[in-house]
């Protein structure tokens, strides 16, 4: 694979978490655990420059938000909600209780929703109501009993109006204006205002992600998502202008977002390079820096080589800007979401297509998957047996317990036999 413009990320280099950042997050977690709401208010002032009296958003404020955003936004949210719900309802159908009896032993599974879930909604660089939809809807379809939101306050101490309006449309009434690692700690341990939850979902910055990582085990988490990334495979049927915008749309997320093109066409590589040079002059500093640090354009001999490289990357978003993309699906071993063809940009998946946009990043797609209904369900095994079936399996059980030297394990079987029953 020959680099036209090389990316640090494609070589496998990854931004290491600084020791200082770990220390900061650890100290925040300890403070919130010990001081509760007081620590939350202190950190909100320290990091956001905002003094807050009440952490919880009044229900009236949530209700009024809907009338304060433009109608086009409400229409868009309703359409996205409909499509996301339809997609995740189909997912839910896969998780049905079942039982099977064989040799007198009944086995099965029963699925139960989580009781309390906290959703973190980013609102630093830009509020993300779309992420609220993607996190809340599968939780609701799974049947989660209680859903609460934590999101950073804006300049005047209020929660972003679009996030409030989206929460209102979803029927979520419990929102707390706190962000960063302190929000994750609060949801984990609980404070005077914020209840402890069973699981925390939703993307965030490096501090949020590190807090989730450090607190896993105390609380459930979804995936360690971020920074956002895209990889595009393109042949000579691709449109260079489409690809240029696809690449730069990902670099808008921040200075650490990889955007990679792998192409079999010299002409496409050349055209994309030229178009990006022109477009970068209209972009903000973060986008330009992200492209310089993490953008890459690579030439390969054929599509076989392209897919081999992609499977090493396990990208969050993978666009197949090639002829007959569907026939190449079986070549993909690891990816968050695959976008087929020339008219399926990542933007479509980010907002309204239906599949979840909270996806594994930084090569974690090798073992992880998109957020979905499964993340809000617990699978509980079920076993039942009668006396005769237990006696039938007693010799097998004795062999195991003898080998593992667990005498009372077998006594628990023996005491239920006919002689002792």
C-alpha positions, 0 to 999 in steps of 0.5 A: 500500500503506497501513501499519497498522504500518510496518516499516523493512525493508519500506521497503528499509532494511537494517542496515549492517555497522559499520566496527568489526565489519568491523575485528574480523572482519578481525583475527580472521581474521588472528590465526587464520591466523597463530597457529592453535589458540592464537588459537582458544583465546584468542578462545573465552576472550575472547568465550565466557568459556570456557577450552578445552584440546582443540578437538576433541570426543572420539568417545566423547563424541559416541557417549554423547550419544545416550543422554543426550537424551530419546527423544522428541528422538531419535524426532523427529530420526529422522523429520526425517532420513527426510523431509529425506533423501527430499526431497534424494534427489529433488534428486540425481536431477537431477544425472546425467552425460550426453553428446551427440554432434553433428557428430563432437564429443562434449560432456557434463557429469559431476558430482563431490562436494566433498571436504571440507565444514565445517558451522557449527552456531549454538549461541549464543542457542540450539543449532540441531541442525535446521540440522545436519540441513539442512546435513549431509544434502544433503552426504551425499547428494551424496557429500561425502567428509569432513564436519566440524562447528564449533560454539560451546562451552556454559558448561562448555566442552562442545558442546550435547548435542542437536547431538552426538546429531544428529551421532551419528545422522548418522554424523559423528565430527569436531566442533570446539568453536569458534564465531564468525568464528574458526571460519570462519577456522579452516575456511578456512585450517586449524589444528593441530587443524582441517583446511582445507575446500573449502566452509563452509555453515550460518547464523550471527550477523553475525560469522560471516556477515561472515567468510564474506563476507570469506573467499569466494574462499579457500574456498567458501560457501553463502549469506550467510543471516540474519537470519531473516524472514517475509512473509505474504499474507492475505485474509479467509479467514485466521485472525488468531491463526495469523498472529499466532503466525507473525509472532512466531515469526520475531521470536524469532530476534533483534532484527533479524528482519523479520515482515511481514503484507500483507493485503487485509482490514481486519478481518484487519489489525485482529485481528492487531494486537490479538492481537499486543499481547496476545501480546507481553506473554508474549514475551522482550525480543528478540522485543518489540524485533524486532517494534517495529523490524521488524514491519509490517502493511500493507493493499493493494487486492487480491492483485495488489498484494500479490504485486507488493510481495512480489516486491520483498522476495524473502522468506526465508519466504512464507506464502500465507494465502489462498483457493486459494493454489496458483493464485497460485504463478506470481505469485511471482518471488522467495522462499526457501520458499513455505508454501501455505494456513492449515495450513503454518506456517514451523515445519513447514519449519524442522524436518520437512517435508523442503525445506531451511531454510537459505534466502536472506535480505535480498532475496538470494532475487532471485538465490539459492536454498535450500541443496541437493544442488547446493551440494555438487556440482561440474559438470565439462564434457567435450569430445571430437572426432576429427580430421575433426570438428576439421578441419570446424570449423577455418574457424569457429575461424580466424575467432574466433582472427583476430578475437581476435588469438590466433595460437597458438590457431588453430595448436593446431588447424592442427597437428592437421590431416591435413597435419600429423597 
